[in-house]
Amino acid sequence: MSQLTLLKPLISEKTMRLAQAGQFSFLVAKEATKPAIARAVEEQFKVKVIKVTTSGIKGKTRRTGKRRLTSRGQDQKKAMLTLKAGQMIEFFKLPEKKEKPKP
């Protein structure tokens, strides 16, 4: 069930900044509930979830083709998770900066 609940992590500049504060975002199945999302993350990443917030994302409307017909993308669901202090998910780790040696 956990593999069907979590679809993929959302990686952007904003989510990377929030990850440093302990909040992580995932794209989840539309029918997933908050307890199911928390359970799936805890099982898959071996962390303790404190809070789950979900929101719906409407699909974008696009005009394509010769006749400029409109089509609409699929609706999605996003989950923002707050983890216990000091815990991290590997997808959201920033690479360590290497300092250049001074000549």
Secondary structure as UniProt FT lines:
FT   HELIX           2..5
FT   STRAND          6..9
FT   HELIX           13..20
FT   TURN            21..22
FT   STRAND          23..28
FT   TURN            30..31
FT   HELIX           34..45
FT   STRAND          49..57
FT   STRAND          61..64
FT   TURN            65..68
FT   STRAND          69..72
FT   STRAND          76..83
FT   TURN            85..86
FT   HELIX           90..92
//
